[in-house]
Amino acid sequence: MQKNNPSIINAWCMYDWANSVHALVIVSSIFPVYFSATALSISGTPNIHFFGLEIKSSILFSYTVSVSFLITALIIPLCTAIADFTGKKKRFMKFFCYLGATSCMLLYFFTKDTLILSVFLFALSLIGWSGSIVFYDSYLPEIATEENYDRYSARGFSMGYLGSVILLLFNLSMVLFPQFYGITEKALPARISFFTVGLWWILFAQIPFHYLPSQHIKREKNGRWLLNGFTELKKVYFQLKDQPYLAKFLSAFFIYTMGLRTVMYVATIFGASELKLPSQSLIITVLLIQLVGIAGSFAFASLSARIGNIYALMVGVTIWIFICTGAYFTTEAMEFYIVACAVGLVMGGIQSLSRATYSKLIPENTQDTASFFSFYDVSEKLAIVIGTFIYGTVEYLTGSMRNSILALLLIFVVGLILLSRIPSQKVYQYELDRNGN
């Protein structure tokens, strides 16, 4: 297959356009605000009963994210094994896509009376989103050459930001001006928003599903073929001994992703529960983050071209340290908006750059990119599990989200230290050339 085919690259980027509405509407904006307003006790407090346990709604939100990504980390190796032996990687990408999108549409029925079911649907939407991303990411080395990884990865994230902003603007208009749509029920605009996410996701996913190449190579089954996904992860793990820079990068990536992705999942809950900001302000803030994020993705791609991927990532993680410091002292709405703009600047940039950096550090001529990206995505999922669990647990033990932010700050500091152990990609390439590789 010819790499860098414009039609295939554009179709690949369209999956970011399709699925990013979940990250924006469900994870970051309307759903967390609606969840905070709906997951209340009879007396109106955030302490609710969930399967007989009394738990604060914000902690339940964090733990739901943790459990969802733990499940994903456990089942993805099984799915990649089946995909390898059947040659049907795209079908698994479709399955997870439809699982996540359908769960979003069913959140239309989220009310106080359906809280427990809705928590499970939220979890399934996360599993569907994260599961499909594993197979989506693994296409990048198959359809593009290394010198284009940064650019195409940034393009995908930017397409995701743009598409999700368009849908959020429509949903936001329903929330702010329901009378324009003939809506009189206060909660209905948010519930319609959840349905539109699933519909948008399914419709635009048909473009990459049509253009992305299908696997035709099947492996012969052995006695334990179903466990092959875990075997492949083990093989990748042992290969890291011969790839010291890749191993160091994954260690740093695992740590700073704990902080980065946790912030993405709990920022709106923090604004709603800790700062008591109105829902409209929170949703507009998330919209602002997305717009800044478009520029941020390309800015970090440009920065990496100048100083190398690792140094650009170090700049991003340093900014995250300042963000956590600022968030800890934030008490006013304007301060929250300033912090949010900083989040938008580095959020997408670091994610796209991390994906591109990993693609570059994978050993050359690697045929089984799915195994390497399965390892990458499982690492990311476990980082989210640990990060959101730490955040929720610190809040549970101390009673304050601000102390959870201090824990995230420490995580970013450790991530920066680990990144500093890795030379820039230019130094790395020089050593490869010097050794004749």
C-alpha positions in Angstrom: 0.0 0.0 0.0 1.3 3.4 -0.9 1.9 5.6 2.1 1.0 9.3 2.4 -2.0 8.8 0.1 -4.0 12.1 0.6 -7.4 10.4 0.5 -6.5 7.8 3.1 -4.7 10.4 5.4 -7.8 12.7 5.2 -10.1 9.7 6.0 -7.9 8.7 8.9 -8.1 12.2 10.3 -11.9 12.1 10.0 -12.1 9.6 12.7 -10.7 12.2 15.1 -13.5 14.5 13.7 -16.0 11.7 14.4 -15.0 10.6 17.9 -13.7 13.8 19.5 -17.3 15.0 20.2 -17.3 12.3 22.9 -14.2 13.8 24.6 -15.7 17.3 24.4 -19.5 16.9 25.1 -19.5 13.7 27.2 -16.2 13.9 29.0 -15.4 17.6 29.3 -18.5 19.8 29.1 -22.2 19.1 29.0 -22.3 15.7 30.6 -20.1 16.5 33.7 -22.2 19.6 34.4 -25.5 17.6 33.9 -24.1 14.8 36.1 -23.2 17.2 38.9 -26.7 18.7 38.7 -28.5 15.3 38.5 -26.5 13.0 40.8 -27.9 14.5 44.0 -29.5 13.0 47.1 -33.1 13.7 47.9 -32.0 16.5 50.2 -29.9 18.0 47.3 -26.5 17.1 48.5 -23.8 15.5 46.3 -23.6 12.5 48.6 -25.5 9.8 46.8 -26.2 6.1 47.3 -24.7 3.8 44.7 -25.3 0.1 45.2 -25.8 0.7 48.9 -22.7 2.8 49.3 -22.8 6.5 50.1 -20.4 8.3 47.9 -19.8 11.9 46.7 -20.9 12.3 43.0 -17.5 13.8 41.9 -15.7 10.8 43.4 -18.1 8.4 41.7 -17.4 10.2 38.4 -13.6 9.8 38.9 -13.9 6.1 39.9 -16.2 5.4 36.9 -13.5 6.7 34.6 -10.9 4.5 36.4 -12.9 1.3 36.2 -13.8 2.0 32.5 -10.2 2.3 31.4 -9.1 -0.7 33.6 -11.7 -2.8 31.7 -10.4 -1.5 28.4 -6.8 -2.3 29.3 -7.8 -5.8 30.2 -9.9 -6.6 27.1 -7.8 -4.8 24.4 -5.1 -7.5 24.3 -7.8 -10.1 23.7 -9.3 -8.0 20.9 -5.9 -7.4 19.3 -5.2 -11.1 19.4 -8.5 -12.0 17.7 -7.9 -9.1 15.2 -4.4 -10.5 14.4 -5.6 -14.0 13.8 -8.7 -13.1 11.8 -7.2 -10.1 9.9 -10.1 -7.9 10.8 -8.7 -5.0 12.7 -11.1 -2.6 11.2 -14.1 -4.7 12.4 -12.9 -4.2 16.0 -12.5 -0.5 15.5 -16.1 -0.5 14.2 -17.4 -2.6 17.2 -15.9 -0.2 19.8 -17.1 2.8 17.8 -20.7 1.6 17.7 -20.6 0.5 21.4 -19.5 4.0 22.4 -21.8 5.9 20.1 -24.9 3.8 21.0 -24.1 4.3 24.8 -24.0 8.0 24.2 -27.4 8.0 22.5 -28.9 6.0 25.3 -27.8 8.6 27.8 -30.7 10.6 26.4 -32.7 8.7 29.1 -30.4 9.9 31.9 -32.5 11.2 34.8 -32.4 11.0 38.6 -34.4 7.8 38.4 -32.0 6.2 35.9 -28.7 7.2 37.7 -27.2 3.8 38.1 -28.0 2.7 34.5 -26.6 6.0 33.2 -23.3 5.5 35.1 -22.9 2.2 33.4 -23.8 3.8 30.0 -21.2 6.5 30.6 -18.6 3.7 31.4 -19.5 1.9 28.2 -19.1 5.0 26.2 -15.6 5.4 27.6 -14.8 1.8 26.8 -16.1 2.2 23.2 -14.1 5.4 22.7 -10.8 4.2 24.1 -11.1 0.7 22.5 -11.6 2.2 19.0 -8.6 4.5 19.5 -6.3 1.6 20.0 -7.0 0.3 16.4 -7.2 3.9 15.0 -3.7 4.9 16.3 -2.1 1.7 15.0 -3.0 2.8 11.4 -0.6 5.8 11.5 2.7 3.9 10.8 0.9 1.9 8.1 -0.4 4.9 6.1 2.3 7.5 6.6 6.1 7.8 6.5 8.0 8.9 9.6 8.7 12.5 8.5 5.0 13.1 8.4 4.0 11.6 11.7 4.0 14.9 13.6 2.1 16.7 10.9 -0.6 14.1 10.3 -1.0 13.4 14.0 -1.5 17.2 14.7 -3.9 17.4 11.8 -6.0 14.6 13.3 -6.2 16.3 16.7 -7.0 19.6 15.0 -9.8 18.0 12.9 -11.1 16.5 16.2 -11.1 19.9 17.9 -12.9 21.6 14.9 -15.6 19.0 14.5 -16.3 18.8 18.2 -16.6 22.6 18.4 -19.1 22.6 15.6 -21.4 20.1 17.4 -20.8 21.8 20.8 -21.9 25.2 19.4 -25.2 23.5 18.2 -25.7 21.9 21.6 -24.7 25.0 23.5 -27.4 27.0 21.5 -30.0 24.5 22.7 -28.8 24.8 26.3 -28.8 28.6 26.3 -31.8 29.3 24.0 -34.1 26.3 24.4 -37.1 28.4 23.5 -35.7 28.8 20.0 -36.1 25.0 19.5 -39.5 24.9 21.2 -38.0 23.1 24.2 -39.6 23.8 27.6 -38.2 21.0 29.7 -35.0 22.3 31.4 -33.0 19.0 31.2 -34.0 18.1 27.7 -31.3 20.1 25.8 -28.5 18.3 27.6 -30.1 14.9 27.0 -30.5 15.7 23.3 -26.8 16.7 23.2 -25.9 13.2 24.4 -27.9 11.7 21.6 -26.3 14.0 18.9 -22.9 12.9 20.0 -23.6 9.2 19.2 -25.3 10.1 16.0 -22.4 12.4 14.8 -19.8 9.7 15.9 -21.5 7.0 13.8 -22.2 9.0 10.7 -18.7 10.6 10.3 -17.0 7.3 11.2 -18.3 5.8 8.0 -15.6 7.9 6.1 -12.6 6.3 7.7 -14.3 2.9 7.7 -14.7 3.2 3.9 -11.2 4.4 3.0 -8.9 2.8 5.6 -7.3 -0.4 4.4 -8.6 -3.7 5.7 -6.2 -6.4 6.9 -6.0 -9.5 4.7 -3.1 -11.2 6.5 -4.2 -13.9 8.9 -1.9 -15.7 11.4 -2.2 -19.4 12.0 -3.8 -20.2 15.3 -1.9 -22.0 17.9 -3.1 -23.7 21.1 -3.2 -20.4 23.1 -4.0 -18.0 20.3 -6.6 -16.1 22.3 -4.0 -15.1 24.8 -1.7 -13.9 22.1 -2.5 -10.3 22.8 -1.0 -10.6 26.2 1.9 -12.6 24.7 2.5 -9.8 22.2 2.5 -7.2 25.0 5.1 -9.3 26.8 7.2 -9.5 23.7 7.1 -5.7 23.3 8.0 -5.3 26.9 11.1 -7.4 26.5 12.0 -5.6 23.3 12.2 -2.4 25.2 15.5 -3.7 26.7 17.1 -3.2 23.3 15.3 0.1 22.7 16.5 2.2 25.7 15.1 5.5 24.4 11.7 4.0 23.7 11.6 2.5 27.2 12.5 5.8 28.8 9.9 7.6 26.7 7.2 5.1 27.7 8.1 5.6 31.4 7.8 9.3 31.1 4.7 9.1 28.9 3.0 6.8 31.5 3.6 9.3 34.3 2.7 12.6 32.7 -0.3 11.0 31.0 -1.6 10.1 34.5 -1.8 13.9 35.2 -2.8 15.1 31.7 -5.7 12.8 31.1 -7.0 13.1 34.7 -7.2 16.9 34.3 -9.2 16.4 31.1 -11.7 14.2 32.9 -12.2 16.2 36.1 -11.6 19.8 35.1 -15.3 20.5 34.6 -16.3 18.7 37.8 -13.8 20.9 39.6 -15.3 24.0 38.2 -18.9 22.9 39.0 -18.3 21.4 42.5 -15.4 23.4 43.9 -15.8 26.8 42.3 -19.6 26.6 41.9 -19.4 28.1 38.4 -22.7 28.3 36.4 -23.1 25.6 33.8 -23.2 28.0 30.9 -19.8 29.5 31.9 -18.3 26.0 32.2 -19.5 24.9 28.8 -18.3 28.1 27.1 -14.9 27.6 28.9 -14.6 24.1 27.4 -15.4 25.6 24.0 -12.6 28.1 24.5 -10.2 25.3 25.4 -11.0 23.5 22.1 -10.4 26.7 20.0 -7.1 27.3 21.7 -6.3 23.6 21.3 -6.4 23.8 17.5 -3.6 26.4 17.5 -1.8 24.5 20.3 -1.6 21.2 18.3 0.1 22.9 15.3 2.2 25.1 17.6 3.7 22.0 19.3 4.2 20.3 15.9 6.2 23.4 14.8 8.1 23.6 18.1 9.1 19.9 17.7 10.5 20.6 14.3 12.7 23.3 15.8 13.9 21.7 19.0 12.9 18.1 18.7 10.0 16.1 20.1 11.4 15.4 23.5 12.3 19.0 24.3 8.9 20.2 23.0 7.3 17.6 25.3 9.3 19.0 28.2 8.1 22.5 27.5 4.5 21.2 27.5 4.9 19.3 30.8 6.5 22.3 32.4 3.4 24.4 31.4 1.2 21.7 33.0 3.1 22.1 36.3 2.3 25.8 36.2 -1.3 25.0 35.3 -1.7 22.8 38.4 -0.1 25.4 40.6 -2.5 28.1 39.2 -5.5 25.8 39.6 -4.7 25.1 43.3 -4.9 28.8 44.0 -7.9 29.5 41.8 -10.9 30.9 43.5 -12.5 33.3 41.0 -14.1 32.6 37.6 -11.7 34.8 35.7 -8.7 32.8 37.2 -10.4 29.6 36.1 -10.8 30.9 32.5 -7.1 31.8 32.3 -6.1 28.4 33.6 -8.4 26.9 31.0 -6.8 28.7 28.2 -3.4 27.4 29.3 -4.9 23.8 29.3 -6.2 24.3 25.8 -2.7 25.4 24.6 -1.0 22.2 25.7 -3.7 19.6 25.9 -3.9 18.5 22.3 -0.3 19.5 21.5 1.1 17.0 24.0 -1.2 14.2 23.0 -0.5 14.5 19.3 3.2 14.9 19.8 3.3 11.9 22.2 1.6 9.7 19.5 4.0 10.9 16.8 7.1 10.5 19.1 6.1 7.0 19.9 5.7 6.2 16.2 9.2 7.5 15.5 10.8 5.5 18.3 9.2 2.2 17.2 12.0 0.0 15.6 12.3 0.5 11.9 10.7 -2.0 9.6 8.4 -3.2 12.3 5.6 -5.1 10.6 3.4 -5.7 13.6 2.6 -2.1 14.5 -0.7 -3.1 16.2 1.3 -4.9 19.0 3.4 -1.8 19.7 0.3 0.5 19.7 -1.6 -1.9 21.8 1.2 -1.6 24.4 1.1 2.2 24.0 -2.6 2.3 24.4 -2.7 -0.2 27.3 -0.1 2.0 29.0 -2.2 5.1 28.5 -5.3 3.4 29.8 -3.6 2.2 32.9 -2.2 5.7 33.5 -5.7 7.0 33.3 -6.9 4.4 35.8 -4.2 5.3 38.3 -4.5 9.0 37.7 -8.2 9.3 38.2 -8.1 6.8 41.1 -5.4 8.9 42.9 -7.5 12.1 42.2 -10.7 10.5 43.6 -9.0 8.9 46.6 -7.1 12.0 47.7 -10.4 13.9 47.5 -12.1 11.1 49.5 -9.4 11.1 52.2 -9.0 14.9 52.5 -12.4 16.2 51.4 -10.8 18.6 49.0 -10.2 18.6 45.3 -7.4 21.1 45.7 -5.3 18.5 47.5 -6.0 16.2 44.5 -4.5 18.9 42.3 -1.3 18.9 44.4 -1.0 15.2 43.7 -1.3 15.9 40.0 1.3 18.6 40.2 3.7 16.1 41.8 3.0 13.6 39.0 3.9 16.2 36.3 7.2 17.0 38.1 8.1 13.3 38.0 7.1 13.1 34.4 9.4 16.1 33.5 12.3 14.5 35.4 11.8 11.2 33.4 11.7 13.1 30.1 14.9 14.9 30.9 16.7 11.6 30.8 16.0 11.3 27.0 18.2 13.1 24.4 16.5 15.0 21.7 15.5 13.1 18.5 18.4 14.8 16.7 20.9 13.4 19.1 19.2 10.0 19.0 19.3 10.0 15.2 23.0 11.0 15.3 23.8 8.0 17.5 21.9 5.6 15.2 23.9 6.9 12.2 27.2 6.7 14.1 26.4 3.1 15.0 25.5 2.2 11.4 21.8 1.6 12.1 
